[in-house]
Amino acid sequence: MIAPHSLEDFFSAYFEQTPLHVDRNDQSYFAGVYSVADVEDALTVGARDPENFALVKFGNPEVSVDAFTYERPSARWRTSDRGPAKAVDARKVIGCFADGYTLIVNDAALFNARLQRFSNRIQRELLAYCQANVYLTPPAAQGFQIHHDSHDTLTAQIEGEKTWRIYKPLVALPLEAQPFDVATNLDNVELVREVHLRPGDTLYIPRGYLHEAKTSSTQSLHITFALAPIRVAEVLDFVSRIASVRDVELRRALRPSMVDADGFPERFGQFFESRLTATFSGERVESALDGALYEMFRITRPNTNGAFEQALRCANITDGMRLRIDDGVPFMIRDRQGAVDLLIAGKSIEFPAFCKAAILQIQQGPVTVAELDPALSPEHRNPLIRLLVLEGLVLIDET
């Protein structure tokens, strides 16, 4: 996505600071990630999830869900007592597209495992939950008016061309509670740059930067990867919750006489300052960070590519088998007193401390089973490998 820029360069010079355009003009660069055919498949595979689709056109109201869905009954619904449900009418969607509407597939990885694996790789590298939203825009069309997003975006141009106009933020790094107000006067917004995206190009826009985009004489397909990193606000929220549980003074009620008294803001500030050292103790901040990380991994989806074959391979583990981390799986290893936590899609798994060396060996691998930490007995080694394989973190290559 950002090559030839390194991650270090991206975080030091661009992330949350300024837009980045990587100009490649290479039709093949993102060819294996997604295509128009995948959009067409999504209309069928995701037909029972109309809330994941939207049709927008600059200067027009968004098409209502009822306008591109129909009531689809179940087979033999009269005798099965299963009523009809809304389903996407693909032909109506295509008709709207022909009338100049942009089709949006929100969280498109729900309907495409290949795209989910790609999103997981981005999450693993950036430590930010990544949701893929797909935009298919007809020629000479614009979907949205100028707006800002409350999340950072990495855009991959798949097909066609699109011109983006990016403006200086009115709100720096906005939260979800600071959405763009459509009534905002945009007469004096300052244009930062104009970018012409061609196939294979990448565009990074920090949250808060105003932007708009329009296609050329051909249709355009791009994916916007919405990034949700752990922010200071999330850790602060967890710290305050933890502190409230452990400090009775933070649980006391504010009486009416206290709120109405003169000088309350100053006294409350002094009170809070007196609790700061305990509130932000290292142990509490560590627990707060764990909570924020756990929340991010809870919404992460697993990679199941080749999972059944891998499940069979780990039934009979031999010394010659080679173990390696699946590079499409986001994970994090956290040290605990007397234990090791593995954060992975949907869960946190605790391992005894004596498993740590072997887990780190595999992480730095590839490594054969025979090369694993000799201090780890086979009665512990094989169940550890099996669990890591079944959870999708480790792959077994037979040699």
C-alpha distance (Angstrom), angle and dihedral (degrees) to the residues before:
residue distance angle dihedral
M1 . . .
I2 3.81 . .
A3 3.82 102.2 .
P4 2.98 131.2 164.2
H5 3.82 84.1 33.7
S6 3.79 114.7 82.2
L7 3.79 123.2 -130.1
E8 3.81 89.0 -111.9
D9 3.81 90.8 54.3
F10 3.81 91.7 45.7
F11 3.81 94.3 52.5
S12 3.80 96.0 41.1
A13 3.82 99.1 44.2
Y14 3.83 108.9 22.8
F15 3.82 117.8 14.8
E16 3.84 109.9 106.3
Q17 3.81 87.9 -11.1
T18 3.79 116.2 72.1
P19 3.83 141.0 -12.8
L20 3.79 121.0 -88.8
H21 3.81 125.6 -154.2
V22 3.81 118.2 -167.3
D23 3.81 106.5 -163.6
R24 3.83 113.1 -153.9
N25 3.83 107.4 139.4
D26 3.80 89.3 -161.3
Q27 3.82 115.9 143.0
S28 3.81 91.3 -162.4
Y29 3.81 97.5 51.1
F30 3.82 97.6 88.7
A31 3.82 95.8 18.0
G32 3.80 93.1 115.5
V33 3.80 94.5 49.1
Y34 3.80 103.7 63.9
S35 3.81 143.0 -28.5
V36 3.80 143.9 -171.5
A37 3.81 87.2 -94.9
D38 3.81 87.8 61.3
V39 3.81 89.8 53.7
E40 3.80 88.9 53.4
D41 3.80 90.3 49.0
A42 3.81 90.2 50.5
L43 3.81 90.4 58.4
T44 3.80 88.1 59.0
V45 3.81 101.6 34.5
G46 3.81 92.3 43.4
A47 3.80 96.7 39.6
R48 3.83 91.3 117.7
D49 3.82 90.7 53.4
P50 3.82 104.0 63.2
E51 3.81 91.4 157.7
N52 3.82 87.6 73.0
F53 3.80 92.2 63.1
A54 3.80 130.7 71.7
L55 3.80 136.7 174.8
V56 3.80 117.5 -152.4
K57 3.80 135.9 173.0
F58 3.78 126.7 -179.1
G59 3.79 110.8 -106.3
N60 3.82 93.7 16.5
P61 3.81 133.8 87.6
E62 3.80 115.9 -98.4
V63 3.80 111.0 -96.1
S64 3.80 109.5 -102.9
V65 3.79 118.6 -119.4
D66 3.80 89.9 -119.2
A67 3.81 89.6 59.9
F68 3.83 94.1 62.1
T69 3.82 101.2 32.6
Y70 3.77 137.0 70.4
E71 3.79 135.9 -162.7
R72 3.77 106.1 -95.1
P73 3.82 115.6 -166.4
S74 3.79 123.8 -149.7
A75 3.78 120.3 -110.2
R76 3.83 109.4 -80.9
W77 3.77 89.2 1.3
R78 3.79 93.2 162.6
T79 3.81 91.8 64.6
S80 3.79 99.1 30.3
D81 3.82 94.4 54.3
R82 3.81 90.3 -132.3
G83 3.79 111.1 137.7
P84 3.80 126.5 -146.3
A85 3.80 123.4 -82.6
K86 3.78 132.6 -156.7
A87 3.80 114.5 -93.2
V88 3.78 132.5 -178.6
D89 3.79 113.8 -99.6
A90 3.81 99.0 -143.0
R91 3.79 93.2 -165.6
K92 3.82 91.6 56.0
V93 3.80 90.0 49.6
I94 3.80 90.7 51.3
G95 3.80 89.6 48.1
C96 3.80 90.7 54.9
F97 3.80 89.8 48.6
A98 3.81 88.9 53.5
D99 3.83 87.4 53.5
G100 3.82 91.9 57.9
Y101 3.81 101.9 -90.0
T102 3.80 122.1 140.6
L103 3.79 113.6 -128.3
I104 3.80 113.7 -139.3
V105 3.80 122.0 -164.7
N106 3.78 105.6 -164.7
D107 3.81 115.7 -152.4
A108 3.79 88.2 2.8
A109 3.82 91.7 178.7
L110 3.81 87.0 76.6
F111 3.80 85.8 75.8
N112 3.82 99.8 34.6
A113 3.81 123.3 51.5
R114 3.82 92.3 -168.4
L115 3.79 90.3 58.9
Q116 3.81 90.3 46.9
R117 3.80 90.7 55.6
F118 3.80 89.7 50.8
S119 3.83 90.8 49.8
N120 3.80 90.4 49.1
R121 3.80 90.6 54.7
I122 3.80 90.3 53.6
Q123 3.82 90.2 49.9
R124 3.78 90.9 50.0
E125 3.81 93.0 52.7
L126 3.81 98.6 40.8
L127 3.84 100.8 32.3
A128 3.81 88.3 -129.6
Y129 3.78 128.4 118.5
C130 3.79 106.5 -110.0
Q131 3.81 126.0 -151.8
A132 3.80 119.6 -173.7
N133 3.81 115.7 -140.9
V134 3.81 117.2 -175.7
Y135 3.82 125.2 -148.1
L136 3.81 122.7 -166.1
T137 3.82 109.7 -175.9
P138 3.82 126.7 -176.6
P139 3.84 121.5 -128.7
A140 3.83 119.2 -67.2
A141 3.80 92.2 4.8
Q142 3.79 139.6 127.5
G143 3.78 125.1 -156.1
F144 3.81 107.4 -167.7
Q145 3.77 133.7 25.4
I146 3.80 119.4 -124.1
H147 3.81 109.1 -54.9
H148 3.78 143.1 143.2
D149 3.79 129.7 -122.9
S150 3.79 125.1 -135.4
H151 3.81 89.4 -140.3
D152 3.80 132.3 59.7
T153 3.81 114.5 -106.5
L154 3.78 135.9 -149.7
T155 3.81 110.3 -166.2
A156 3.80 123.9 -160.8
Q157 3.81 115.1 -163.2
I158 3.81 105.9 -143.4
E159 3.80 105.0 172.0
G160 3.80 136.6 1.7
E161 3.78 126.2 4.0
K162 3.77 135.3 -74.4
T163 3.80 133.2 -175.5
W164 3.79 116.2 -140.6
R165 3.78 124.3 -162.4
I166 3.81 112.2 -159.6
Y167 3.80 122.7 -164.1
K168 3.79 135.6 -166.7
P169 3.83 113.6 -87.4
L170 3.78 121.0 -100.7
V171 3.82 89.2 -163.6
A172 3.80 119.0 33.8
L173 3.82 114.1 -130.6
P174 3.84 95.0 -19.6
L175 3.80 123.3 -151.7
E176 3.81 123.7 -132.2
A177 3.82 86.5 -97.1
Q178 3.83 87.6 62.1
P179 3.82 102.9 61.9
F180 3.78 121.3 167.2
D181 3.80 112.0 -83.4
V182 3.80 109.6 -134.9
A183 3.81 88.5 -152.6
T184 3.82 91.6 63.1
N185 3.79 114.8 126.5
L186 3.80 104.4 -117.5
D187 3.81 98.3 179.4
N188 3.79 93.8 107.3
V189 3.80 102.4 35.7
E190 3.79 112.0 136.5
L191 3.81 118.3 -123.2
V192 3.81 109.7 -133.0
R193 3.78 98.8 -176.9
E194 3.78 145.1 -30.0
V195 3.80 116.5 -129.5
H196 3.79 127.5 -167.2
L197 3.81 108.0 -153.4
R198 3.79 118.1 -154.5
P199 3.82 129.2 179.9
G200 3.80 111.3 -61.7
D201 3.82 93.9 21.8
T202 3.80 124.5 127.7
L203 3.79 127.3 -151.2
Y204 3.80 124.3 -168.5
I205 3.82 117.4 -164.2
P206 3.82 119.6 -177.4
R207 3.79 114.6 -134.0
G208 3.76 112.7 -89.0
Y209 3.81 97.8 34.8
L210 3.80 109.5 123.1
H211 3.79 114.3 -128.2
E212 3.80 146.5 165.0
A213 3.82 132.2 -173.0
K214 3.79 136.7 -157.1
T215 3.80 132.5 -173.6
S216 3.80 126.4 -124.8
S217 3.80 124.8 -134.0
T218 3.82 92.7 -52.7
Q219 3.79 133.9 57.7
S220 3.78 118.2 -91.7
L221 3.78 132.4 -143.1
H222 3.77 120.0 -169.7
I223 3.80 137.8 157.5
T224 3.77 120.6 -138.9
F225 3.78 111.7 -157.5
A226 3.81 106.0 -153.1
L227 3.81 109.5 -149.5
A228 3.80 123.7 -150.2
P229 3.83 108.8 -175.7
I230 3.78 123.2 178.3
R231 3.80 106.4 -88.4
V232 3.79 131.0 -158.9
A233 3.82 87.8 -108.7
E234 3.83 92.2 61.4
V235 3.81 92.8 51.7
L236 3.82 91.1 45.9
D237 3.79 90.0 52.1
F238 3.80 91.8 52.7
V239 3.82 92.0 44.9
S240 3.80 91.7 53.8
R241 3.81 91.7 48.9
I242 3.80 92.5 49.2
A243 3.81 92.1 45.9
S244 3.82 91.5 50.0
V245 3.79 90.9 54.6
R246 3.81 92.9 49.7
D247 3.82 102.3 36.1
V248 3.79 116.6 60.8
E249 3.81 91.5 -164.7
L250 3.81 89.5 67.2
R251 3.79 90.4 54.0
R252 3.79 96.2 56.3
A253 3.80 118.4 115.2
L254 3.80 122.9 -115.5
R255 3.80 106.8 -121.9
P256 3.83 119.8 -142.5
S257 3.80 91.5 -114.2
M258 3.81 89.9 55.5
V259 3.81 95.2 49.0
D260 3.82 93.0 47.0
A261 3.81 95.3 45.4
D262 3.80 120.2 105.6
G263 3.80 115.1 -102.2
F264 3.80 95.3 24.1
P265 3.84 95.2 137.1
E266 3.81 91.4 53.7
R267 3.82 93.7 45.7
F268 3.80 91.5 46.8
G269 3.79 90.1 50.6
Q270 3.79 90.5 51.0
F271 3.80 90.9 48.2
F272 3.80 92.0 50.8
E273 3.80 91.1 47.1
S274 3.80 88.8 54.7
R275 3.82 89.9 56.4
L276 3.83 96.9 43.8
T277 3.79 97.8 93.9
A278 3.80 92.8 53.2
T279 3.81 93.8 38.7
F280 3.79 93.4 54.0
S281 3.76 98.7 39.1
G282 3.80 114.5 148.2
E283 3.79 92.7 -110.4
R284 3.81 93.2 52.4
V285 3.81 94.1 46.2
E286 3.79 89.1 49.1
S287 3.80 90.2 52.4
A288 3.81 90.3 46.9
L289 3.81 92.0 52.4
D290 3.80 89.3 48.8
G291 3.80 89.3 53.1
A292 3.81 93.0 50.8
L293 3.81 92.1 47.0
Y294 3.79 92.1 47.2
E295 3.79 91.1 52.4
M296 3.81 90.7 52.8
F297 3.79 93.6 49.8
R298 3.81 92.0 45.6
I299 3.82 90.3 66.9
T300 3.81 93.6 42.9
R301 3.80 115.8 108.2
P302 3.82 122.2 -134.5
N303 3.77 127.2 -119.5
T304 3.82 110.2 -119.3
N305 3.81 98.4 176.4
G306 3.82 107.7 137.3
A307 3.80 91.0 -5.6
F308 3.81 97.4 138.9
E309 3.80 93.4 51.7
Q310 3.80 89.7 48.2
A311 3.81 91.0 50.3
L312 3.80 89.8 56.4
R313 3.80 92.9 46.9
C314 3.79 93.7 55.9
A315 3.82 91.0 54.4
N316 3.82 89.3 81.7
I317 3.81 111.1 29.0
T318 3.81 116.3 -167.6
D319 3.81 132.6 -175.7
G320 3.81 93.3 -110.9
M321 3.79 96.0 58.8
R322 3.78 114.6 111.6
L323 3.81 118.3 -136.4
R324 3.81 125.4 -155.1
I325 3.78 138.5 164.3
D326 3.80 116.6 -102.9
D327 3.82 101.0 -116.8
G328 3.81 90.3 -151.8
V329 3.80 94.0 63.5
P330 3.82 121.9 88.6
F331 3.80 112.2 -142.2
M332 3.79 142.6 150.4
I333 3.80 132.3 -156.5
R334 3.81 115.8 -144.2
D335 3.80 125.0 -169.6
R336 3.79 119.5 -129.5
Q337 3.76 131.8 -178.5
G338 3.79 101.8 -87.0
A339 3.82 93.0 -8.9
V340 3.81 146.2 60.0
D341 3.80 123.9 -133.5
L342 3.78 121.4 -150.0
L343 3.81 114.3 -158.9
I344 3.78 110.8 -157.8
A345 3.80 138.1 150.4
G346 3.79 109.8 -40.4
K347 3.78 98.7 -10.3
S348 3.78 154.5 37.9
I349 3.82 119.3 -120.6
E350 3.80 122.5 -161.2
F351 3.81 120.2 -146.2
P352 3.81 129.4 -174.5
A353 3.80 113.6 -99.0
F354 3.82 91.5 -111.4
C355 3.84 88.4 68.9
K356 3.79 93.7 59.9
A357 3.82 98.5 86.7
A358 3.80 92.5 51.4
I359 3.82 92.7 46.8
L360 3.80 91.0 50.9
Q361 3.82 90.3 48.0
I362 3.79 90.5 55.6
Q363 3.80 90.6 45.6
Q364 3.80 90.6 54.4
G365 3.85 92.1 38.9
P366 2.93 162.2 61.6
V367 3.78 90.1 -152.8
T368 3.80 134.5 166.5
V369 3.78 121.8 -119.5
A370 3.81 89.3 -113.3
E371 3.82 90.9 55.8
L372 3.79 94.7 56.4
D373 3.78 120.5 114.8
P374 3.85 105.4 -59.6
A375 3.79 89.6 -147.3
L376 3.79 87.9 68.4
S377 3.79 108.3 86.4
P378 3.84 119.6 -137.2
E379 3.81 89.8 -113.9
H380 3.80 87.9 62.7
R381 3.81 98.8 29.0
N382 3.80 98.9 59.6
P383 3.84 96.5 47.0
L384 3.83 88.4 47.9
I385 3.82 91.8 52.8
R386 3.78 91.8 44.9
L387 3.80 92.7 51.3
L388 3.83 92.8 47.7
V389 3.80 90.2 49.6
L390 3.80 95.0 47.0
E391 3.81 90.4 48.2
G392 3.82 88.3 55.1
L393 3.80 98.7 -118.0
V394 3.81 98.5 107.0
L395 3.80 129.8 47.7
I396 3.81 124.5 -157.2
D397 3.79 117.9 -139.6
E398 3.78 113.9 -168.0
T399 3.82 112.6 -136.1
